């Protein structure tokens, strides 16, 4: 069935493309009678600077009896060029509009002798009245399609009213965010995050959502979504790459902004300060996010059956919890231009979060129900505290060259360190009373060195090569204390207290090239070499281990620009995903005397091959994107639950098997008369795994989907209204499914007349106070026993908030500077393993 769906979409897609003909049969003529058409082209430039103006709006009107009739429209490309073809003989007018410039009309005529008209340079004059108080830079559209990525220009999206980085990602194509703020790309959470195209130890996989929540939306310039990354990117992240570009403007003078939001669930505050003159500049930012104590309800049921289907044991839990979250982030950027071709940038940032949770559950437990019909009842209380602190320093040197505009050498070094403290305390009373304390103190550092070189050649061609070295060192000191150790005789006591040392060193080199071919064809190809060395050791009990492996990772993208608006791409990419410290850490967390979880140091990296066909159309006021893909993922890493006794459940991480996935994605955005903007997306993909784990054969197939829809209305006089809805079906593993997620939100905003700020109110899921989430998994043991595990929780979700933004200072910006960033966020996160 999945193959049928896959080829069905290809067929529909091919038929739609076949409608784009260059010729038409003449009405009333024979089948061999063909009407010939002309075309008009030109280049839009600034009258004073003679520089090209990209993305200018161009309307084509036909003159019939001195009356104007609109027949087509377009925008100029990155070089300011445009073209209209299939023009009948006649008189026409081009109406050219560009923000900050005087609208210009250009008349021309096509005749039987001169079908093609090249207008060459068309100059626009600056509207001095419009630009009296501010200096504007050229605008880009909200969405851009490039050979290897789709770009969402956040700063150009005047309809969006996001508060932080998580909110911004909810508007990005192909991206979704769930209730726990976990980010997924086309259904998978194995994403590699970049900050300004570079690595950052600050964004490690254990705290990505926490860091994104502390990045104010106004600091984000654009989001780049890369589903098939080239060789210049680290090979990690089999779902793809999300590159977050922050505002990096060299400011003359002084500029600052503040943003605060207060709500019934979350409070946010942030500031941004920029100052600079001539060749030196400084930028500082800070933010904090505080959540009010958030309550909810818990429920769980574990049932074990023997070979004949009789119940061996049953445990049910019902209770409530309350949690709290505090996050903060700060950064300082410095740049210095040594001269026109040499510059130094540096960055210092720090951040962290504090999470606390308290819960209480009433437990009912029965064993051998046919012998003991009376259940045992007792109470479990759970208290946890997680504190994480990160620091990072980066220094970059960039050299450009006078003879080649795009030739560049970049050398960067980065040092980051992390401190993490987790404390968990469990008390069971009224039956087998016990107190369990688990403490884990983790610390580590990461050192990265990177050299990148870009060499342009020919027309719009370039060669890129580079070297990279990452050294990661982590230490986890953990201990578990029990008031009655006889109650866990089934667990080796020596394994409960230990110090785990984990080192990972990655050496990489890459070669990549982009080549423009005749007839609007383009090729991106490259290869990346990565060698990984892993070492792990313990103070006691466990044996030391080490592993070395090498990956050769190729990629290839072939694109065809069908016309100024439409592009077709075919892509192949090869990715890997290394297990992170959380998955290999052997610290045993005891939820109660029947449920434990731990990590697996024997995990191996997963690998994936992906084939993709993409079609995008960027017409004025309408953007659509269609993607068809097939992904084969080897040795997928999934959480796996099994019995270590008839009534003891352990959850660990295993390389469960190979997943074959077919997928289809649609994303569209349309603006109607500059009043209404509608955006929507739809994802359909399969999960298909047949494997054997712990001598048990497993098979799971499912069809999964998600969709989103948003609408923004400009009510005039600075008033705006926004609504958004989202739904994602349950995520799959070989044992079952994880919770589905849905959300609905509304917002109203009033911009101040001076354009320096706004005031708004918003609400999330106003019709339901709580939202429920269910997890259902099942398993079989080699002895024939089976089990069913059901978990559900509901959490306070409805919220209302008010938001205030305001900017101070002179709005006078120079060209964008490059920020000092490196990113090594290459380790896997929780995933539905597509």
C-alpha positions in Angstrom: 0.0 0.0 0.0 2.8 2.4 0.9 4.5 1.9 -2.5 1.2 2.5 -4.2 0.7 5.8 -2.4 4.3 6.8 -3.2 3.9 6.2 -6.9 0.4 7.7 -6.9 1.8 11.1 -5.7 4.6 10.9 -8.3 2.0 10.3 -11.1 -0.1 13.3 -9.9 2.9 15.4 -9.6 4.1 14.5 -13.2 0.7 15.2 -14.7 0.7 18.7 -13.1 4.1 19.5 -14.5 3.1 18.4 -18.0 0.5 21.2 -18.1 3.3 23.8 -18.4 3.6 24.1 -22.2 5.4 26.7 -24.2 3.1 26.6 -27.2 -0.7 26.4 -27.7 -2.8 25.2 -30.7 -4.5 28.1 -32.4 -8.3 28.3 -32.0 -10.1 27.0 -35.0 -6.9 25.9 -36.6 -5.6 22.5 -37.5 -3.6 20.4 -35.0 -0.4 21.5 -36.8 -1.2 25.3 -36.5 0.9 26.7 -33.6 0.8 30.3 -32.3 4.2 31.9 -31.7 4.8 34.0 -28.6 7.3 36.7 -27.6 8.9 37.6 -24.3 10.2 40.6 -22.4 13.1 40.7 -20.0 15.1 43.3 -18.0 17.2 44.1 -14.9 15.9 46.3 -12.0 18.5 48.7 -10.6 18.9 51.5 -8.1 19.1 54.8 -10.1 21.8 56.3 -7.8 24.0 53.3 -6.8 23.4 51.3 -10.0 23.1 48.2 -7.8 20.6 45.5 -8.6 17.3 45.3 -6.7 16.3 41.7 -5.9 12.6 40.7 -5.3 11.0 43.8 -6.8 7.3 43.4 -7.6 6.5 43.5 -11.3 3.0 43.5 -12.8 2.4 43.0 -16.5 -0.6 44.9 -18.0 -1.9 44.7 -21.6 -3.1 47.9 -23.3 -6.4 47.3 -25.2 -8.2 50.4 -26.5 -6.2 52.5 -24.0 -7.5 50.4 -21.2 -5.1 48.5 -18.9 -5.7 44.8 -18.1 -3.6 42.9 -15.6 -2.5 39.6 -17.2 0.5 38.4 -15.1 2.9 39.2 -12.3 6.3 38.2 -10.9 9.3 39.3 -8.8 12.8 39.9 -9.8 15.4 37.2 -8.8 18.4 37.6 -6.5 20.2 39.6 -9.3 17.3 41.8 -10.0 16.5 40.0 -13.3 13.0 39.2 -14.6 11.3 37.7 -17.6 7.8 37.2 -19.0 7.3 34.7 -21.8 4.3 33.6 -23.9 3.4 37.2 -24.8 1.0 37.7 -27.7 1.6 40.5 -30.1 0.5 43.8 -28.7 1.2 46.8 -26.4 2.1 46.3 -22.7 3.0 48.2 -19.5 5.3 47.0 -16.8 4.4 48.4 -13.3 7.5 48.0 -11.1 7.2 48.5 -7.3 9.8 48.3 -4.6 9.6 49.3 -1.0 11.2 52.7 -0.5 11.3 53.5 -4.3 9.0 55.4 -6.6 6.7 53.2 -8.6 7.8 53.1 -12.3 5.8 52.3 -15.5 7.6 51.0 -18.6 5.7 50.7 -21.9 6.8 48.4 -24.7 5.3 46.6 -27.7 5.8 43.2 -29.3 5.3 42.8 -33.1 5.5 40.0 -35.6 9.0 41.2 -36.6 10.2 41.8 -33.0 8.7 39.2 -30.7 11.4 39.5 -28.0 12.1 42.7 -26.1 15.1 43.1 -23.9 14.6 46.3 -21.8 18.1 45.9 -20.2 18.5 48.2 -17.2 15.4 49.7 -15.6 16.3 52.3 -12.9 14.2 53.1 -9.9 14.5 56.3 -8.0 14.5 56.4 -4.2 11.3 57.9 -2.6 13.0 60.5 -0.4 9.7 61.4 1.4 9.2 57.8 2.4 12.7 57.5 3.7 12.9 60.7 5.6 13.4 59.2 9.0 14.9 55.8 8.5 17.4 54.1 6.3 16.0 50.8 4.9 18.0 47.9 3.5 16.7 45.7 0.7 13.9 43.3 1.6 13.7 39.6 1.0 10.5 37.6 0.6 9.1 35.7 3.6 10.1 32.4 2.0 13.0 31.6 -0.4 13.9 28.4 -2.2 17.6 27.6 -2.6 19.3 24.5 -4.1 19.7 22.8 -0.7 17.2 24.6 1.6 14.0 26.5 2.2 14.5 29.8 4.0 11.9 31.4 6.3 12.7 35.1 6.7 11.3 35.8 10.1 12.2 39.5 10.1 10.2 40.0 6.9 7.1 38.2 8.2 5.1 41.1 9.6 2.2 38.8 10.4 4.1 36.6 12.9 3.8 37.4 16.6 6.1 34.9 18.2 7.6 35.2 21.6 10.7 32.9 21.5 12.6 30.5 19.3 10.1 27.7 19.9 7.2 29.9 18.6 9.2 30.9 15.5 9.9 27.3 14.6 6.1 26.6 14.7 5.8 28.9 11.6 8.7 27.3 9.7 8.1 24.9 6.8 8.3 21.1 7.5 8.9 21.8 11.3 6.6 20.9 14.2 6.8 21.4 18.0 5.0 19.2 20.5 3.6 19.7 24.0 7.1 19.2 25.6 8.6 21.7 23.1 10.4 18.9 21.3 11.2 20.0 17.7 10.7 17.5 14.8 11.5 17.8 11.1 9.2 15.8 9.0 8.3 13.7 12.0 11.8 13.0 13.3 13.6 14.6 16.2 17.1 13.6 15.1 17.8 17.1 14.0 21.1 18.9 13.8 20.8 22.5 15.0 23.1 25.3 13.7 23.4 28.8 14.9 24.4 31.2 12.2 25.6 28.3 10.1 28.2 27.2 12.7 28.5 24.8 15.6 27.8 25.5 19.2 28.4 23.3 22.2 25.7 25.5 23.8 23.1 23.7 21.8 23.6 20.2 23.0 20.8 17.6 22.4 19.8 17.4 26.0 18.6 21.0 26.3 17.8 22.2 22.8 14.1 23.1 23.6 15.2 24.8 26.8 17.7 27.0 25.0 15.3 27.8 22.1 12.7 29.0 24.7 15.2 31.6 26.0 16.0 33.1 22.5 13.7 36.0 22.0 11.9 36.0 18.6 13.1 39.5 17.7 16.7 38.2 17.8 16.0 35.7 15.0 16.5 36.9 11.4 15.6 33.7 9.5 15.3 29.9 9.8 16.9 27.7 7.2 15.4 24.2 6.8 17.8 21.7 5.2 16.4 18.3 4.6 19.3 17.0 2.5 22.4 18.7 3.8 25.6 19.0 1.8 29.1 17.7 2.7 30.1 21.0 4.4 27.7 20.2 7.3 28.5 17.6 10.0 27.1 14.2 9.0 25.0 14.0 12.1 21.3 14.5 12.2 19.5 12.0 9.9 16.3 14.1 9.9 18.2 17.1 8.5 19.4 20.5 9.7 17.7 23.6 11.1 20.0 26.7 10.9 18.9 29.6 13.1 20.2 32.9 11.8 20.2 35.7 14.3 20.2 39.4 13.7 23.8 40.5 13.3 23.8 44.1 12.3 26.7 46.5 12.6 25.1 49.5 14.2 26.3 53.0 14.0 25.4 54.6 17.3 23.1 52.9 19.8 20.1 50.6 19.6 18.2 48.6 22.2 14.9 46.8 22.6 12.9 45.2 25.3 10.2 42.6 25.2 8.1 41.3 28.1 5.2 38.8 28.2 3.1 37.9 31.2 0.6 35.1 31.2 -1.3 32.6 33.3 1.2 29.8 32.4 4.5 31.4 31.2 6.3 34.7 31.7 9.1 36.0 29.4 11.3 39.0 29.4 14.3 39.9 27.2 16.5 42.8 26.0 18.8 43.4 23.2 21.5 46.1 23.1 23.8 47.1 20.1 26.4 49.8 19.9 29.2 50.5 17.5 31.2 52.9 15.4 33.4 52.5 12.4 35.3 49.2 12.6 34.3 48.1 16.2 31.0 47.0 17.5 29.4 45.2 20.5 26.1 43.4 20.9 24.6 42.1 24.1 21.3 40.3 24.8 19.6 38.6 27.7 16.4 36.7 28.4 14.6 34.9 31.1 11.6 32.5 31.0 9.6 31.6 34.1 6.6 29.2 34.3 4.0 29.4 37.0 3.7 26.1 38.9 1.8 23.8 36.5 -0.4 20.9 37.7 -1.6 17.8 36.1 -2.8 14.2 36.6 -1.0 10.9 36.1 -2.2 7.4 35.3 -0.4 4.1 34.5 -1.3 0.4 34.0 1.2 -2.5 33.7 -0.2 -6.0 33.0 1.8 -9.2 32.5 0.3 -12.3 30.9 1.6 -15.9 30.8 1.6 -18.0 27.6 -2.0 -19.0 28.1 -3.2 -15.4 28.5 -3.7 -15.5 32.2 -2.7 -12.5 34.3 0.5 -12.9 36.2 0.6 -9.4 37.7 -1.1 -6.0 37.4 -0.1 -2.6 38.7 -2.2 0.6 38.3 -1.3 4.1 39.4 -3.3 7.2 39.7 -2.1 10.6 41.0 -1.3 14.2 40.4 1.8 16.3 40.0 3.0 19.9 39.9 6.1 21.2 38.1 8.0 24.5 37.6 10.5 25.7 35.1 13.0 28.6 35.0 15.4 29.4 32.1 17.8 32.2 31.3 20.3 33.1 28.6 22.8 35.9 27.9 25.3 36.6 25.2 28.0 39.1 24.3 29.3 39.6 20.7 32.3 41.7 19.7 33.6 42.4 16.2 36.5 44.2 14.8 37.3 44.9 11.2 41.1 44.9 10.9 40.7 46.2 7.4 38.4 45.7 4.4 39.4 42.1 4.0 40.2 40.9 7.5 37.9 40.7 10.5 37.7 39.1 13.9 34.5 38.2 15.7 34.1 36.7 19.2 31.2 35.5 21.3 30.6 34.7 24.9 27.3 33.2 26.1 25.9 31.5 29.1 22.6 30.0 30.1 20.8 27.4 32.0 17.6 26.2 33.5 16.0 24.8 36.7 13.2 22.3 36.6 11.4 20.9 39.6 8.6 18.4 39.9 6.6 16.9 42.7 4.1 14.0 42.4 2.0 11.6 44.4 0.4 8.4 43.2 -2.0 5.8 44.8 -0.9 2.4 43.6 -2.9 -0.9 43.4 -0.9 -4.1 42.8 -2.0 -7.7 42.4 0.0 -10.9 41.8 -1.4 -14.3 40.8 -4.9 -13.0 40.9 -6.4 -16.4 40.8 -4.7 -17.1 44.2 -4.8 -13.7 45.9 -7.9 -11.8 44.9 -7.3 -8.9 47.3 -5.1 -6.2 45.8 -2.3 -4.5 47.7 -2.6 -0.7 48.0 0.2 1.8 48.8 1.4 5.3 48.1 4.4 6.6 46.2 5.7 10.2 46.3 8.3 11.5 43.8 10.4 14.7 44.0 12.9 15.7 41.3 15.2 18.7 40.7 17.2 19.2 37.5 19.7 22.1 37.2 21.8 22.7 34.0 24.3 25.4 33.4 26.3 26.1 30.1 29.1 28.4 29.1 30.7 28.9 25.7 33.5 31.1 24.2 34.1 31.4 20.4 36.7 33.2 18.4 36.6 33.5 14.6 39.0 35.0 12.0 37.6 35.7 8.5 39.7 36.7 5.5 38.1 37.8 2.1 39.9 38.6 -1.1 39.9 41.7 -3.3 40.0 39.8 -6.6 37.0 37.5 -5.8 34.0 38.8 -4.0 32.9 35.4 -2.6 36.3 33.9 -1.9 36.7 33.4 1.8 38.9 31.7 4.5 37.5 31.2 8.0 39.3 29.9 11.0 37.4 29.3 14.3 38.0 27.9 17.7 35.4 27.2 20.4 35.5 26.1 24.0 32.3 25.2 25.9 31.6 23.5 29.2 28.5 22.1 30.9 27.5 21.4 34.5 24.4 19.3 35.2 22.9 18.2 38.5 19.9 15.8 38.8 18.4 14.8 42.1 15.4 12.4 42.4 13.8 11.1 45.6 11.1 8.4 45.9 9.3 7.3 49.0 7.0 4.2 49.1 4.7 3.8 52.2 2.0 1.3 53.4 3.7 -1.6 51.7 7.4 -2.6 51.6 8.3 0.9 52.8 11.4 2.3 51.2 13.2 5.6 50.5 15.2 5.8 47.3 17.6 8.7 46.5 19.3 9.0 43.1 21.9 11.8 42.6 23.8 12.4 39.3 26.4 15.1 39.0 27.6 15.6 35.4 30.2 17.8 33.9 32.0 18.0 30.6 33.7 20.2 28.2 34.0 20.4 24.4 36.8 21.9 22.3 36.3 22.5 18.6 38.6 23.7 15.9 37.5 24.4 12.3 38.9 25.7 9.0 36.6 26.5 6.0 37.6 27.8 2.6 35.3 28.9 -0.3 36.7 29.4 -3.8 34.4 30.8 -6.5 35.0 30.0 -10.1 33.2 30.6 -13.4 29.7 32.0 -13.2 28.0 31.3 -9.9 30.1 28.2 -9.2 32.0 27.6 -6.1 34.3 25.0 -4.4 34.2 24.5 -0.6 36.5 22.5 1.5 37.3 22.3 5.2 38.7 20.5 8.2 37.2 20.0 11.7 38.1 18.5 15.0 35.8 18.0 18.0 37.0 16.7 21.4 34.2 15.9 23.9 34.9 14.8 27.5 32.1 14.0 30.0 32.0 12.7 33.5 28.8 11.5 35.3 29.1 10.8 39.0 26.0 9.0 40.1 24.8 7.1 43.2 21.5 5.5 44.4 20.9 5.0 48.1 18.1 2.7 49.4 16.8 2.4 53.0 16.0 -1.3 52.4 18.4 -2.9 49.8 16.7 -6.3 50.2 13.8 -5.1 48.2 15.9 -4.8 45.0 17.9 -8.1 45.2 17.2 -8.5 41.5 19.4 -5.5 40.7 23.2 -5.7 41.1 24.0 -3.3 44.0 27.5 -2.5 42.7 26.0 -1.0 39.5 24.0 1.7 41.5 27.0 3.9 42.5 29.7 4.7 39.9 31.6 7.3 38.0 31.2 7.1 34.2 33.9 8.7 32.0 33.0 9.1 28.4 35.2 10.6 25.6 34.3 11.2 22.0 36.7 12.6 19.4 35.6 13.4 15.8 37.9 14.3 12.9 36.3 15.4 9.7 37.2 16.7 6.3 34.9 17.7 3.4 34.8 18.7 -0.2 31.7 20.3 -1.8 30.9 22.1 -5.0 28.0 24.0 -6.5 27.9 24.3 -10.3 25.5 26.2 -12.4 24.8 24.6 -15.8 23.2 25.9 -19.0 19.4 26.0 -19.3 18.9 26.8 -15.6 20.3 23.4 -14.4 22.3 23.2 -11.2 24.3 20.6 -9.3 25.4 20.4 -5.6 27.6 17.5 -4.8 30.2 16.6 -2.3 31.7 14.0 0.1 32.6 14.1 3.8 35.0 12.0 5.8 34.4 11.5 9.5 36.4 9.4 11.9 35.0 8.8 15.4 36.9 7.5 18.4 34.9 6.6 21.5 36.2 5.6 24.9 34.3 4.8 28.1 35.4 3.7 31.5 34.1 3.3 35.1 35.4 3.3 38.6 33.9 -0.1 39.3 31.6 -3.0 38.1 31.4 -2.3 34.4 34.3 -3.0 32.0 35.9 -0.3 30.0 35.1 -0.1 26.3 36.2 1.7 23.2 35.2 1.9 19.5 36.5 3.5 16.4 34.6 3.8 13.1 34.9 5.8 9.9 32.1 7.1 7.7 32.3 8.3 4.1 29.2 10.4 3.6 28.3 11.5 0.0 25.5 13.8 -1.1 24.1 14.9 -4.5 21.4 17.5 -5.5 20.3 18.1 -9.1 18.0 21.1 -9.7 16.2 22.5 -12.7 14.7 26.0 -12.6 11.5 25.5 -14.7 10.9 29.2 -14.9 11.4 32.2 -12.6 8.9 30.8 -10.0 9.2 27.0 -10.2 12.1 24.7 -9.3 12.4 20.9 -9.4 15.0 19.1 -7.3 16.2 15.5 -7.0 18.4 14.7 -4.0 20.3 11.9 -2.4 21.9 12.2 1.0 23.6 9.9 3.5 23.5 10.7 7.2 24.6 9.1 10.5 23.5 9.6 14.1 25.8 8.9 17.1 24.3 8.0 20.5 24.6 10.8 23.0 25.6 10.6 26.6 22.0 10.3 27.9 21.5 7.1 25.9 24.8 5.4 26.9 24.8 6.5 30.6 24.4 3.5 32.9 22.9 5.5 35.8 19.8 3.5 36.9 16.7 5.6 37.6 14.2 3.8 39.8 10.6 5.0 39.4 9.3 2.4 41.9 10.1 -1.2 42.8 8.6 -2.4 39.6 9.9 0.1 37.0 13.5 1.2 36.2 15.3 2.9 33.3 19.0 3.0 32.3 21.3 3.6 29.3 23.2 1.3 27.0 26.9 1.8 26.3 26.8 -0.9 23.6 24.8 1.3 21.2 26.2 1.8 17.7 25.4 4.8 15.4 22.4 4.6 13.1 22.8 5.4 9.4 20.3 6.6 6.8 20.0 6.9 3.1 17.4 9.3 1.7 16.1 10.0 -1.8 13.9 13.0 -2.3 12.0 14.7 -5.2 11.0 18.3 -4.5 8.9 20.8 -6.4 8.6 24.4 -5.2 6.7 27.4 -6.6 7.3 31.0 -5.4 4.9 33.3 -7.1 4.0 36.7 -5.8 1.5 36.2 -3.0 1.6 32.4 -3.3 4.3 29.9 -2.2 3.9 26.1 -2.5 6.3 23.2 -1.8 5.8 19.5 -2.5 8.2 16.8 -1.4 8.2 13.1 -2.0 10.9 11.0 -0.3 12.1 7.5 0.7 14.3 7.0 3.7 16.1 3.8 4.7 17.4 4.0 8.3 19.7 1.2 9.6 20.1 0.3 13.3 17.5 2.8 14.5 17.9 3.7 18.2 14.6 3.5 20.1 13.6 3.2 23.8 12.7 -0.4 24.5 10.8 -1.9 27.5 11.2 -5.5 28.6 10.8 -7.7 31.7 13.8 -8.6 33.8 11.5 -10.6 36.2 7.8 -11.5 36.0 6.9 -8.1 37.4 9.9 -5.8 36.9 9.9 -3.5 33.9 13.2 -2.1 32.5 13.3 0.6 29.8 16.6 0.9 27.9 17.8 2.0 24.5 18.5 -0.5 21.7 19.4 -0.6 18.1 16.0 -2.1 17.3 16.3 -2.5 13.5 15.9 -1.0 10.1 13.0 1.4 9.2 11.7 1.9 5.7 9.8 5.1 5.4 7.9 6.7 2.4 6.8 10.3 2.9 4.9 13.2 1.3 5.0 16.8 2.4 3.1 19.9 1.4 3.6 23.4 2.5 1.8 26.5 1.2 1.5 30.2 2.0 -0.8 32.8 0.4 -1.3 36.5 0.9 -4.6 38.0 -0.3 -4.6 41.7 -1.0 -2.0 42.3 1.8 -4.9 41.8 4.3 -5.1 38.0 4.8 -2.2 35.6 5.0 -3.0 31.9 5.1 -0.4 29.1 5.7 -0.9 25.4 5.8 1.1 22.2 5.8 0.4 18.5 5.6 2.8 15.5 6.2 2.1 11.9 5.4 4.7 9.2 6.2 5.0 5.6 7.0 6.7 3.6 9.8 7.7 0.1 8.7 10.0 -2.1 10.8 10.5 -5.9 10.9 13.1 -7.0 13.3 14.2 -9.3 16.2 15.1 -8.0 19.7 16.0 -10.2 22.6 15.1 -13.3 20.5 11.6 -12.0 19.9 10.4 -11.3 16.3 8.7 -7.9 16.0 6.7 -6.3 13.2 5.1 -2.8 13.1 3.7 -0.8 10.2 1.7 2.4 10.5 0.6 5.4 8.4 1.3 8.7 10.3 0.3 12.3 9.5 0.3 15.8 10.8 -1.1 19.1 9.6 -1.1 22.8 10.6 -3.1 25.8 9.5 -2.7 29.5 10.4 -4.3 32.7 9.4 -3.2 36.3 9.9 -5.5 39.3 9.3 -4.4 42.9 9.0 -7.3 44.9 10.3 -5.7 48.3 9.5 -4.4 51.1 11.6 -1.9 48.8 13.2 -4.4 46.2 14.4 -3.7 42.5 13.6 -5.4 39.2 14.4 -3.7 35.7 14.3 -5.0 32.2 14.7 -3.2 28.8 14.4 -4.1 25.1 14.8 -1.8 22.1 14.7 -2.3 18.3 15.0 0.2 15.4 14.9 -0.8 11.7 15.0 0.9 9.4 17.6 4.6 8.8 17.1 5.6 5.2 16.5 8.2 2.8 17.9 8.5 -1.0 17.2 6.6 -1.6 20.5 3.8 0.9 20.1 3.0 4.6 20.0 3.8 7.7 21.8 1.2 10.5 22.4 -0.4 12.6 19.7 -0.4 16.3 20.0 -2.7 19.2 19.0 -2.9 22.9 19.8 -5.0 25.9 18.9 -4.1 29.5 19.6 -5.4 33.1 19.0 -3.7 36.5 19.2 -4.5 40.1 18.8 -1.9 42.9 18.4 -1.8 46.7 18.1 1.4 48.3 16.7 2.3 51.7 17.9 2.1 54.6 15.4 5.8 55.3 15.6 6.5 51.7 14.5 8.8 51.1 17.5 6.7 48.7 19.4 3.5 46.8 19.9 1.0 45.6 22.5 -0.8 42.3 22.3 -2.9 39.6 24.0 -3.0 35.9 23.2 -4.6 32.7 24.3 -3.8 29.0 23.8 -6.5 26.3 23.8 -9.2 28.5 25.4 -11.9 25.8 25.2 -10.0 23.2 27.3 -8.2 23.7 30.5 -6.3 20.4 30.5 -4.8 18.3 27.6 -4.4 14.5 27.8 -1.5 12.4 26.4 -1.5 8.6 26.1 1.4 6.2 25.5 0.6 2.6 24.6 3.2 -0.1 24.2 3.2 -3.9 24.3 5.9 -6.6 24.3 6.7 -10.3 24.3 9.5 -12.2 26.1 11.4 -15.2 24.7 9.6 -17.4 27.3 6.2 -16.5 25.8 5.0 -14.1 28.5 3.6 -10.8 27.2 2.8 -7.4 28.7 0.8 -4.3 28.0 1.9 -0.9 29.3 -0.4 2.1 29.2 0.5 5.5 30.5 -1.5 8.7 30.4 -1.2 12.1 31.8 -3.1 15.4 31.5 -1.5 18.8 32.1 -2.7 22.3 32.5 -2.6 23.8 29.0 -5.0 26.6 28.6 -3.3 30.0 29.0 -3.8 33.7 28.4 -1.0 36.3 28.1 -0.2 39.9 27.4 2.8 41.1 25.5 4.7 44.4 25.2 7.6 45.2 22.8 9.5 48.5 22.4 12.6 49.6 20.6 14.9 52.6 21.5 17.7 54.2 19.6 18.6 55.2 16.1 17.6 52.8 13.3 20.7 53.1 11.1 22.2 49.8 10.1 25.3 48.9 8.1 25.7 45.6 6.2 25.3 42.3 8.2 28.4 41.1 10.0 29.2 37.5 10.6 28.9 36.2 14.1 31.4 34.0 15.9 29.6 30.7 16.1 30.5 27.0 15.8 28.0 24.2 16.2 28.5 20.6 17.2 24.9 19.7 17.9 25.3 16.3 16.2 23.9 13.8 18.7 20.6 12.1 18.6 17.5 13.1 20.6 14.2 11.3 21.4 12.7 10.4 18.0 9.9 8.5 16.4 12.7 6.9 14.3 11.4 7.5 10.9 
